[in-house]
Amino acid sequence: MYTLLLLLVVQGSGSSFSDREYQGFSDFLDGVISCRGVTGGVLTLVKDERVVLTKSFGYYDLERRRKATVNTRFFIGSLTKAFTSAVIAKLLAEHPSYTWDTPIAHILGPSFRLANDLLSKSVNLRDVLAHKVGVPSNFSPLLVGFPENTTREDFVRHEPLYPLRTKFVYSNYMYVLAGFVAEKMGGKPWETLVKELLFEPLGMRDSGFVSDVKNFTQYPSAFAYVDGRLERVDQNLLFSVLPGGPAGSIYTTADDMNKWMNFNLGNGSISNGSVVIPDKYFTELHKEQMSSPFSKNNLYKPVYPVSDMTLSYCLGWVSSVYRGYRKIWHSGGIAGYSSLLWLFPDLKAGVFVTITGAKDNQYRPSLYTIASQASDLLLGNTPWLNESTSCTFPAPWKDLKSIQHGNPQKPHPELYWNITVSQTTYAGLYGHLAFGNMTITSDGDGILLNYGRFGRLRLLPINEQLFLGYFLDSLSFTTNSDGNTEPLVIDFKFNALGAVESIEFPVDLSVPQKTSFKRIDKFRSRYTRNYSVMTKAEGRGVGTFLSVTAAWCLFH
């Protein structure tokens, strides 16, 4: 398919790696990249404030055969969250009248409102940054992108699934709320605060934000596999993160991530001894806050030969124990880019790896096996993976489901209309107070659902009420690529007169409940209230105005 290019860029003089270990790891990495079909990426390791190893592999532009280098900029998705929490820590140090437990309403003022009075009065920065608020991910509508003129201030309210501080519920929305609070405290846009408070003091000169990008020619191409063949992912999908930057919009390089890792391993100080964030505020970032996140990914004996157990979510980080060592980590993904960062604070060691590739690239096993092997070398452990099991993990210890392949010729099955109800019966404008408006249109072959900046789905009937939804155009790979072939199930609700009165749409695939979008009279203008924002919905138009703290999808 392509020739793997592997560059050894830095082999640190302070490393205890032997030449044999270096060569063994290079061969291991070669094998993972080849068998997992990763198109390109970078890896960097640090220990005791030294860069132990930096490698680049594959291509940032596969079609033009341009090699990835250690200076290639990769988008790191939710690794951004740790930057947002660090900015908050710095601002708290500068504003001693506020603490992690100060209610956000005291910072933003009496006009601040969440979904109910209890949340509005009680939610504090610790709740928001540790995912304690109970607000769900609701990824499906966020996948399609927000209107270009939407601001962070527009996104305030969202209904929680669970009572405050009772259950860990990962929420990109809450991190954008944290970014908005930072803007109010610091008096500048979140992006400016990150640059001035973190990038500049740490010397991260090659890092930036999705919002800075004018074109993508200098950034790695992202791909998905469709029936075993690479297909490019539209990089404009990266703009779906906006205005949710504080949850996942940073791009960076291997060298800059070395500085970021050493800053975190140095408890808020940099190599010249300068204190960027005082210890009193920095140590809170790595403290355990909310127990048992992501437990389904735990490794434990005797099923596996090693244990890797998640303990708690911190503030932009996850706390785990890997082979007996305390590990602070986070993963990140956005529109075909995937990253993983592991820190071992007690040994002053860290691993960062980032690759291009969507879920069908088996991104999690690729990242995990590389990070595990690199960590074992840093920690002085005998690696538990080899060139064979790195290509099969989590097998042979856990059975794998067979991967369904996408269809490269078309994004959905053959068109059909096997029901007697007219297509125009379904056509119209539908809206939800939190998730905005969507339209159903007829094109003669069937019906289409249009939602947000990027969302366009072909709906094929199961019966008069239930339809299968297949994404078209830029997002077609989300329902038609290897490992991602399941369509959405859309439920039309009829009233007693036989008219469609609502659509039930799965805004969060991790929960069984669907969200109801109510039919809006398609023949005249209507107004829908977005809590503090009034938006006019025209029968001919499509708007997405989400009363949430903001977020994105294609992120994790």
C-alpha positions as CSV (number, residue, x, y, z in Angstrom):
1,M,0.0,0.0,0.0
2,Y,2.8,2.4,0.9
3,T,6.4,2.2,2.1
4,L,6.8,3.0,5.8
5,L,9.3,5.8,6.4
6,L,10.8,5.8,9.9
7,L,13.2,8.6,11.1
8,L,15.3,8.4,14.2
9,V,15.6,12.1,15.0
10,V,16.8,12.3,18.6
11,Q,18.4,9.6,20.8
12,G,19.0,11.4,24.1
13,S,22.4,11.1,25.7
14,G,20.8,10.8,29.1
15,S,18.9,7.7,28.2
16,S,19.6,4.3,29.7
17,F,18.4,2.6,26.5
18,S,20.9,0.2,24.9
19,D,21.5,0.0,21.2
20,R,19.7,-3.3,21.2
21,E,16.7,-1.8,22.9
22,Y,16.6,1.1,20.4
23,Q,16.7,-1.3,17.5
24,G,14.1,-3.6,19.0
25,F,11.8,-0.7,19.6
26,S,12.3,0.6,16.1
27,D,11.4,-2.9,14.7
28,F,8.4,-3.0,17.0
29,L,7.2,0.4,15.8
30,D,7.7,-0.6,12.2
31,G,5.5,-3.6,12.7
32,V,2.7,-1.8,14.4
33,I,2.6,0.9,11.8
34,S,2.5,-1.6,9.0
35,C,0.0,-4.1,10.4
36,R,-2.3,-1.5,11.7
37,G,-2.2,0.6,8.5
38,V,-1.3,3.9,10.1
39,T,-0.4,6.5,7.5
40,G,1.7,8.8,9.6
41,G,2.6,10.1,13.0
42,V,5.2,11.1,15.6
43,L,6.4,9.6,18.9
44,T,8.4,11.3,21.6
45,L,9.7,10.1,25.0
46,V,11.1,12.2,27.9
47,K,12.7,11.3,31.2
48,D,14.4,13.4,33.9
49,E,13.8,16.6,31.8
50,R,15.7,15.0,28.8
51,V,14.3,14.0,25.4
52,V,15.1,10.3,25.3
53,L,13.7,9.7,21.8
54,T,11.8,11.4,19.0
55,K,10.6,9.5,15.9
56,S,8.4,10.4,13.0
57,F,7.0,7.8,10.6
58,G,4.9,7.6,7.5
59,Y,3.6,10.6,5.6
60,Y,1.8,13.8,6.3
61,D,0.8,13.9,2.6
62,L,0.4,10.4,1.3
63,E,-0.6,11.3,-2.3
64,R,2.5,13.5,-2.8
65,R,4.7,11.2,-0.8
66,R,5.7,13.9,1.6
67,K,7.2,12.5,4.8
68,A,6.1,13.3,8.3
69,T,8.9,14.9,10.4
70,V,9.3,15.8,14.0
71,N,8.2,19.4,13.0
72,T,4.9,18.2,11.5
73,R,1.9,19.7,13.2
74,F,-0.8,17.3,14.4
75,F,-4.2,18.1,15.9
76,I,-4.5,16.6,19.4
77,G,-8.2,16.8,20.2
78,S,-9.0,16.3,23.9
79,L,-5.4,16.6,25.0
80,T,-6.4,20.3,24.8
81,K,-8.4,19.9,28.0
82,A,-5.3,19.8,30.1
83,F,-4.3,23.2,28.7
84,T,-7.7,24.6,29.6
85,S,-7.4,23.4,33.2
86,A,-3.8,24.7,33.4
87,V,-5.0,28.2,32.2
88,I,-7.6,28.1,35.0
89,A,-5.0,27.2,37.5
90,K,-2.8,30.1,36.4
91,L,-5.7,32.5,36.6
92,L,-6.7,31.3,40.0
93,A,-3.2,32.1,41.2
94,E,-3.6,35.6,39.8
95,H,-7.1,36.0,41.3
96,P,-6.8,34.7,44.9
97,S,-10.4,35.8,45.7
98,Y,-11.5,32.7,43.6
99,T,-10.8,29.1,44.3
100,W,-11.5,25.8,42.5
101,D,-14.7,25.6,44.5
102,T,-16.0,29.0,43.8
103,P,-19.5,28.8,42.2
104,I,-19.2,29.8,38.5
105,A,-22.2,32.2,39.1
106,H,-20.0,34.2,41.4
107,I,-17.5,34.7,38.6
108,L,-19.8,35.2,35.6
109,G,-22.5,37.1,37.6
110,P,-26.2,36.7,38.2
111,S,-27.1,36.3,34.6
112,F,-25.3,33.0,34.4
113,R,-27.9,30.1,34.1
114,L,-27.6,26.4,33.6
115,A,-30.5,24.0,33.2
116,N,-31.9,24.5,36.7
117,D,-31.5,26.6,39.8
118,L,-29.4,24.0,41.7
119,L,-26.8,23.8,38.9
120,S,-26.8,27.5,38.3
121,K,-26.1,28.3,42.0
122,S,-23.8,25.3,42.8
123,V,-21.6,24.3,39.8
124,N,-18.0,25.3,40.4
125,L,-14.8,25.0,38.4
126,R,-13.8,21.7,40.0
127,D,-17.2,20.2,38.9
128,V,-16.8,21.4,35.3
129,L,-13.2,20.3,34.9
130,A,-13.7,16.9,36.5
131,H,-16.9,16.0,34.6
132,K,-19.1,16.1,37.7
133,V,-22.0,18.1,36.4
134,G,-23.8,15.1,34.8
135,V,-24.2,16.7,31.4
136,P,-23.9,14.0,28.7
137,S,-21.7,14.0,25.6
138,N,-24.6,14.2,23.0
139,F,-22.1,13.6,20.2
140,S,-24.4,13.1,17.3
141,P,-25.7,16.7,16.8
142,L,-22.2,18.0,17.5
143,L,-20.8,15.9,14.7
144,V,-22.5,18.2,12.2
145,G,-20.9,21.4,13.4
146,F,-22.1,24.7,14.7
147,P,-23.1,27.8,12.7
148,E,-20.0,29.9,11.9
149,N,-21.3,32.9,13.9
150,T,-21.9,31.0,17.1
151,T,-20.0,32.2,20.2
152,R,-19.1,30.5,23.4
153,E,-21.4,32.8,25.3
154,D,-24.3,31.5,23.3
155,F,-23.9,28.1,24.9
156,V,-25.0,28.0,28.5
157,R,-27.7,25.4,29.3
158,H,-28.0,21.7,28.9
159,E,-30.0,19.1,30.7
160,P,-28.0,16.7,32.9
161,L,-28.6,13.0,32.9
162,Y,-27.6,12.6,36.6
163,P,-27.6,14.7,39.7
164,L,-24.7,17.0,40.4
165,R,-21.5,15.2,41.7
166,T,-23.1,11.7,41.6
167,K,-21.6,10.2,38.4
168,F,-18.7,10.7,36.0
169,V,-20.2,11.9,32.7
170,Y,-17.6,13.0,30.2
171,S,-18.7,16.3,28.6
172,N,-17.0,18.5,26.1
173,Y,-19.7,21.1,26.8
174,M,-18.4,21.8,30.3
175,Y,-14.8,22.4,29.1
176,V,-16.1,25.1,26.8
177,L,-17.9,26.6,29.7
178,A,-14.5,26.5,31.6
179,G,-12.9,28.3,28.6
180,F,-15.6,31.0,28.8
181,V,-15.0,31.4,32.5
182,A,-11.3,31.8,31.8
183,E,-12.1,34.5,29.2
184,K,-14.1,36.4,31.8
185,M,-11.3,36.1,34.5
186,G,-8.5,36.9,32.1
187,G,-10.2,39.5,30.0
188,K,-9.0,37.9,26.7
189,P,-10.0,35.2,24.3
190,W,-9.2,31.6,25.5
191,E,-6.8,31.2,22.6
192,T,-4.8,34.3,23.6
193,L,-4.7,33.1,27.2
194,V,-3.3,29.8,26.2
195,K,-0.6,31.5,24.1
196,E,0.4,34.0,26.7
197,L,0.1,31.9,29.8
198,L,1.4,28.5,28.5
199,F,2.8,28.5,24.9
200,E,5.1,31.5,25.3
201,P,6.5,30.7,28.8
202,L,7.1,27.0,27.8
203,G,8.6,27.9,24.4
204,M,5.9,26.1,22.4
205,R,6.4,28.1,19.3
206,D,4.9,25.7,16.8
207,S,1.6,25.1,18.5
208,G,-1.7,26.8,17.7
209,F,-5.4,26.3,17.2
210,V,-7.9,25.1,14.5
211,S,-9.2,28.6,14.4
212,D,-5.7,29.8,13.2
213,V,-5.7,27.5,10.1
214,K,-6.3,29.2,6.8
215,N,-5.7,26.0,4.7
216,F,-4.6,22.5,5.5
217,T,-1.7,22.1,3.0
218,Q,0.9,22.1,5.8
219,Y,-1.0,19.7,8.0
220,P,-1.2,15.9,7.8
221,S,-4.0,14.4,5.7
222,A,-6.4,12.3,7.7
223,F,-7.9,9.1,6.3
224,A,-10.5,6.4,6.9
225,Y,-10.5,2.9,5.5
226,V,-13.3,1.9,3.2
227,D,-13.2,-1.8,2.2
228,G,-9.5,-1.8,3.0
229,R,-8.7,1.2,0.9
230,L,-7.6,4.6,2.2
231,E,-10.0,7.5,1.6
232,R,-9.2,11.0,2.7
233,V,-11.3,12.7,5.4
234,D,-12.3,16.2,4.6
235,Q,-10.1,18.4,6.9
236,N,-12.8,21.1,6.9
237,L,-14.5,18.9,9.5
238,L,-11.9,20.1,12.0
239,F,-13.9,23.4,12.0
240,S,-16.8,21.6,13.7
241,V,-14.8,22.0,16.9
242,L,-15.5,25.8,16.8
243,P,-16.5,27.5,19.0
244,G,-15.6,24.6,21.3
245,G,-11.9,25.2,21.2
246,P,-11.2,24.7,25.0
247,A,-12.4,21.1,24.6
248,G,-10.2,20.1,21.6
249,S,-8.8,22.6,19.1
250,I,-5.0,22.6,19.7
251,Y,-2.4,21.5,17.1
252,T,1.2,20.9,18.1
253,T,4.6,19.2,17.3
254,A,6.7,16.6,18.9
255,D,9.2,19.2,20.2
256,D,6.5,21.3,21.8
257,M,4.9,18.3,23.4
258,N,8.3,17.5,25.0
259,K,8.2,20.9,26.6
260,W,4.6,20.3,27.7
261,M,5.4,16.9,29.3
262,N,8.4,18.2,31.2
263,F,6.4,21.2,32.4
264,N,3.8,18.8,33.9
265,L,6.5,16.5,35.3
266,G,8.1,19.5,36.8
267,N,4.9,20.5,38.7
268,G,4.3,23.7,36.9
269,S,8.0,24.8,36.5
270,I,10.2,24.8,33.4
271,S,13.8,23.7,32.9
272,N,15.3,27.1,33.8
273,G,13.6,26.9,37.2
274,S,10.9,29.5,36.4
275,V,7.6,28.8,38.1
276,V,4.8,29.2,35.5
277,I,2.0,27.9,37.8
278,P,2.6,28.0,41.6
279,D,2.6,24.5,43.2
280,K,-0.5,25.2,45.3
281,Y,-2.6,25.5,42.2
282,F,-0.7,23.1,39.9
283,T,-0.9,20.1,42.1
284,E,-4.6,20.2,42.1
285,L,-4.6,19.4,38.3
286,H,-3.3,15.9,38.9
287,K,-5.3,15.1,42.0
288,E,-8.1,12.5,41.8
289,Q,-11.5,14.1,41.6
290,M,-14.2,11.7,40.2
291,S,-13.8,8.0,40.4
292,S,-14.1,5.2,37.8
293,P,-14.0,6.8,34.4
294,F,-13.4,4.6,31.3
295,S,-13.3,1.4,33.4
296,K,-14.3,-0.7,30.3
297,N,-10.8,-0.2,29.0
298,N,-9.1,-1.6,32.1
299,L,-6.6,-4.4,31.8
300,Y,-6.3,-6.8,34.7
301,K,-4.8,-10.1,35.7
302,P,-5.3,-13.0,35.0
303,V,-7.0,-12.0,31.8
304,Y,-4.0,-10.0,30.7
305,P,-0.4,-10.5,31.6
306,V,-0.3,-7.0,33.1
307,S,-2.7,-4.6,34.8
308,D,-3.6,-1.1,33.8
309,M,-6.4,0.2,36.0
310,T,-8.1,3.6,35.7
311,L,-8.8,5.2,39.1
312,S,-10.2,8.6,38.7
313,Y,-10.6,11.7,36.5
314,C,-8.5,14.6,37.7
315,L,-8.7,18.1,36.1
316,G,-8.1,17.5,32.4
317,W,-6.2,14.3,33.2
318,V,-7.0,10.7,34.0
319,S,-5.3,8.9,36.9
320,S,-4.4,5.2,36.5
321,V,-2.0,2.6,37.7
322,Y,0.1,0.9,35.0
323,R,2.1,-2.2,36.1
324,G,2.3,-0.7,39.6
325,Y,3.3,2.8,38.5
326,R,1.1,5.9,38.9
327,K,0.1,7.1,35.5
328,I,-1.5,10.4,34.5
329,W,-2.8,10.4,31.0
330,H,-5.3,11.5,28.4
331,S,-6.3,10.6,24.9
332,G,-7.5,12.9,22.1
333,G,-9.2,12.5,18.8
334,I,-10.6,14.9,16.1
335,A,-11.6,14.2,12.5
336,G,-9.2,11.5,11.7
337,Y,-6.4,12.5,14.1
338,S,-5.7,10.5,17.3
339,S,-3.3,11.1,20.2
340,L,-2.2,9.6,23.5
341,L,-0.1,11.1,26.3
342,W,1.1,9.1,29.3
343,L,3.0,10.7,32.2
344,F,4.7,8.8,35.1
345,P,5.2,11.6,37.6
346,D,7.2,9.6,40.2
347,L,9.8,8.7,37.6
348,K,9.7,12.0,35.7
349,A,8.9,10.1,32.5
350,G,6.4,10.6,29.7
351,V,5.3,9.3,26.3
352,F,3.4,11.1,23.6
353,V,2.3,9.5,20.4
354,T,0.0,10.9,17.7
355,I,-1.2,9.4,14.4
356,T,-3.5,10.1,11.5
357,G,-6.5,7.7,11.1
358,A,-10.1,7.5,12.1
359,K,-11.6,4.7,14.2
360,D,-11.5,2.1,11.4
361,N,-7.7,2.5,11.6
362,Q,-7.9,0.7,15.0
363,Y,-6.6,3.9,16.5
364,R,-6.9,2.9,20.1
365,P,-4.9,-0.4,19.8
366,S,-2.3,1.3,17.6
367,L,-1.7,4.1,20.1
368,Y,-2.0,1.9,23.2
369,T,0.5,-0.7,22.0
370,I,3.1,1.9,21.0
371,A,2.7,3.8,24.3
372,S,2.9,0.5,26.3
373,Q,6.1,-0.6,24.6
374,A,7.7,2.8,25.0
375,S,6.7,3.1,28.6
376,D,8.0,-0.4,29.5
377,L,11.4,0.7,28.1
378,L,11.3,3.9,30.1
379,L,10.2,2.2,33.3
380,G,12.8,-0.6,32.9
381,N,10.1,-3.3,32.6
382,T,10.3,-6.3,30.3
383,P,7.8,-5.4,27.5
384,W,4.6,-7.6,27.6
385,L,3.8,-7.1,24.0
386,N,5.8,-8.4,21.0
387,E,5.6,-7.9,17.3
388,S,2.9,-10.4,17.0
389,T,0.5,-9.5,19.8
390,S,1.0,-5.8,19.0
391,C,-0.8,-6.5,15.8
392,T,-3.6,-8.5,17.4
393,F,-4.2,-6.7,20.7
394,P,-6.5,-7.0,22.6
395,A,-6.4,-10.5,21.2
396,P,-5.3,-13.2,22.1
397,W,-6.4,-12.2,25.6
398,K,-9.8,-10.9,24.5
399,D,-12.0,-12.0,21.6
400,L,-12.5,-9.5,18.8
401,K,-15.6,-8.9,16.8
402,S,-15.2,-9.1,13.1
403,I,-15.0,-5.7,11.4
404,Q,-17.7,-4.9,8.9
405,H,-16.3,-3.2,5.7
406,G,-17.7,-0.1,4.1
407,N,-18.7,0.2,0.5
408,P,-16.4,2.3,-1.7
409,Q,-19.0,2.7,-4.4
410,K,-21.8,4.3,-2.4
411,P,-22.5,5.5,1.1
412,H,-25.7,3.6,1.6
413,P,-27.7,0.6,0.3
414,E,-29.7,0.8,-2.9
415,L,-32.4,3.5,-2.8
416,Y,-35.9,2.2,-2.1
417,W,-39.3,3.4,-0.8
418,N,-41.2,0.4,0.4
419,I,-44.0,2.2,2.2
420,T,-47.3,3.7,1.1
421,V,-46.9,7.0,3.0
422,S,-45.9,9.9,0.7
423,Q,-42.5,11.4,1.1
424,T,-43.9,14.8,1.5
425,T,-45.6,13.7,4.7
426,Y,-42.3,13.7,6.4
427,A,-40.9,16.9,4.8
428,G,-40.6,20.0,7.0
429,L,-38.7,21.8,9.7
430,Y,-38.1,20.3,13.1
431,G,-36.6,21.9,16.2
432,H,-35.3,21.3,19.7
433,L,-34.6,24.0,22.3
434,A,-31.2,22.7,23.0
435,F,-30.1,21.2,19.7
436,G,-31.6,23.5,17.2
437,N,-33.4,22.8,13.9
438,M,-33.2,20.2,11.2
439,T,-35.0,19.9,7.9
440,I,-36.5,16.9,6.1
441,T,-36.7,17.3,2.3
442,S,-37.8,15.0,-0.6
443,D,-35.8,14.6,-3.7
444,G,-38.0,12.1,-5.6
445,D,-35.8,9.1,-4.7
446,G,-36.6,9.4,-1.0
447,I,-36.0,11.8,1.9
448,L,-33.0,13.6,3.2
449,L,-32.2,15.0,6.7
450,N,-30.1,18.2,6.8
451,Y,-28.7,19.3,10.1
452,G,-25.9,21.8,11.0
453,R,-22.9,22.7,8.9
454,F,-21.9,19.2,7.7
455,G,-24.8,16.9,8.5
456,R,-26.7,15.4,5.5
457,L,-28.3,12.0,5.8
458,R,-30.2,9.7,3.4
459,L,-33.1,8.2,5.2
460,L,-34.3,4.7,4.1
461,P,-37.5,3.3,5.6
462,I,-37.8,0.3,7.8
463,N,-41.5,1.0,8.1
464,E,-43.7,4.1,8.1
465,Q,-42.3,5.2,11.4
466,L,-38.6,4.0,11.6
467,F,-35.9,5.0,9.2
468,L,-32.2,4.2,8.8
469,G,-30.0,7.2,8.4
470,Y,-26.7,7.2,6.4
471,F,-24.4,10.2,6.4
472,L,-23.5,11.6,2.9
473,D,-20.7,13.9,1.7
474,S,-18.0,14.8,4.2
475,L,-19.3,12.7,7.0
476,S,-20.1,9.6,5.0
477,F,-17.2,7.7,6.6
478,T,-19.0,7.8,9.9
479,T,-21.6,5.3,8.7
480,N,-19.7,3.8,5.7
481,S,-16.1,2.8,6.6
482,D,-14.4,-0.3,7.9
483,G,-15.6,-0.7,11.5
484,N,-18.2,2.0,11.1
485,T,-21.2,0.7,9.1
486,E,-24.1,1.1,11.6
487,P,-26.7,3.6,10.4
488,L,-28.6,5.9,12.8
489,V,-32.2,4.9,13.6
490,I,-34.6,7.8,13.1
491,D,-38.1,7.6,14.6
492,F,-41.0,9.7,13.2
493,K,-43.9,10.2,15.6
494,F,-47.4,10.6,14.2
495,N,-50.4,12.2,15.8
496,A,-54.0,10.8,15.7
497,L,-54.7,12.6,12.4
498,G,-51.8,10.8,10.7
499,A,-49.5,13.9,10.6
500,V,-45.9,13.7,11.7
501,E,-45.5,15.8,14.8
502,S,-41.8,15.0,15.8
503,I,-38.6,13.2,15.0
504,E,-36.8,11.2,17.7
505,F,-33.0,11.5,17.0
506,P,-30.2,9.7,18.8
507,V,-28.1,12.7,20.1
508,D,-26.0,10.4,22.3
509,L,-25.4,6.9,21.1
510,S,-24.1,5.9,24.5
511,V,-27.5,6.0,26.1
512,P,-30.8,4.4,24.9
513,Q,-32.9,7.5,25.1
514,K,-33.6,9.5,22.0
515,T,-34.2,13.2,21.8
516,S,-37.5,14.6,20.3
517,F,-37.3,17.3,17.7
518,K,-40.8,18.9,17.4
519,R,-42.4,19.7,14.0
520,I,-42.4,23.4,13.2
521,D,-45.1,24.8,10.9
522,K,-43.3,24.9,7.6
523,F,-45.5,27.5,6.0
524,R,-44.7,30.4,8.2
525,S,-42.0,31.9,10.3
526,R,-41.8,30.7,13.9
527,Y,-39.6,31.7,16.8
528,T,-37.9,29.2,19.1
529,R,-36.5,30.2,22.4
530,N,-32.9,29.2,23.1
531,Y,-33.2,30.3,26.7
532,S,-31.4,33.6,26.7
533,V,-31.2,33.7,22.9
534,M,-34.1,34.2,20.5
535,T,-33.7,32.8,17.0
536,K,-35.9,33.1,14.1
537,A,-36.6,29.8,12.2
538,E,-37.7,30.2,8.6
539,G,-39.6,27.4,6.9
540,R,-37.0,27.3,4.2
541,G,-33.9,27.6,6.4
542,V,-31.8,25.4,8.6
543,G,-30.2,26.7,11.7
544,T,-28.4,25.0,14.6
545,F,-28.4,27.0,17.8
546,L,-27.4,24.8,20.6
547,S,-28.1,25.9,24.2
548,V,-25.2,23.9,25.6
549,T,-21.8,24.9,26.8
550,A,-20.5,23.8,23.4
551,A,-18.5,21.0,22.1
552,W,-17.7,18.8,19.2
553,C,-17.8,15.4,17.9
554,L,-15.4,13.2,16.1
555,F,-13.6,13.9,19.4
556,H,-13.0,11.7,22.3
